[in-house]
């Protein structure tokens, strides 16, 4: 019943917020996806919370508005700091303004080639029975700042928060043990991965950043551990939690995503460029492989939320995977 109500709400959403129309897009979408104990605790917490604070019609509207406004402010800040320019790819795909199921959505994309070092920035918002706000920023290969992903999904069951800073070289973060170690050094590859981790810890993933991530994780219940490529490319600060379906959870998620973007912008300002040559080339090669493989991950994710529309959403959100980065220091 709640999904029907939220669906009606999405159809009546403010034109200023989502600018919806009802044309048919080129993609086939109508143009206007440690821990049994934690999982059990999450289900119990969510059931208890819903009894006391039901996710109402007004809260659904507020969630879409709050998340979209916070993400728009973040995009404007990145545009100003990195001189990003709009990309026409979403409109070429018929996905700048669209409807998906009972939801209304918008997608804006940007880039900042050369020294500003943003290869692709995608801001996706969908308001409906399942509300989503997602920001994906892929860096260019001229510096080793991690890529940024922030995403909030709101339904009548939960508020799911995902934040990740994706490393630019393989560091075997997925092998981390419960005690925080990475096992005994027994191969040359182990020492190579450790060198990458040490470098990332010095520049990005230090004690302050780790404390920030741990504090956020403690606010919710951890999702089941990722698998495959989804796990392979995650960084050590990944936040992947479920929160109760409440206005407070939406506010917490919006704030966390803003803080993550501010942290990322700080790294972009303070990190020196890579020396021209093989390091830039290897970084670009790793990024290209990562983007292609994570496209498959996102197809599955969006299909889990929006069914048969998932592939088209993932394609528009990922951007043109075969488009060469325009750098200037390779």
Secondary structure, 3 states (H helix, E strand, C coil): CHHHHHHHHHHCCCHHHHCCCCCECCCCCECCCCCHHHHHHHHHHHHHHHHHCCCCHHHHHHHHHHHHHHHHHHHHHHHHHHCCEEECHHHHCCCCEEEECCEEEEEEEEEECHHHCEEEEEEEEEECCCEEEEEEEEECCCCCCCEEEEEEEECCCCEEEEEEEECCCCCCHHHCCCCCCCCCCCCHHHHHHHHHHHHHHHHCCCHHHHHHHHHHHCCCEECCCCCHHHHHCCCCCCEEEEECCCHHHHHHHHHHHHHHHHHHHHHHHHCCCCCCCHHHHHHHHHHHHHHHHHHHHHHHHHHHHHHHHHHHHHHHHHCCCCCCCCCCCC
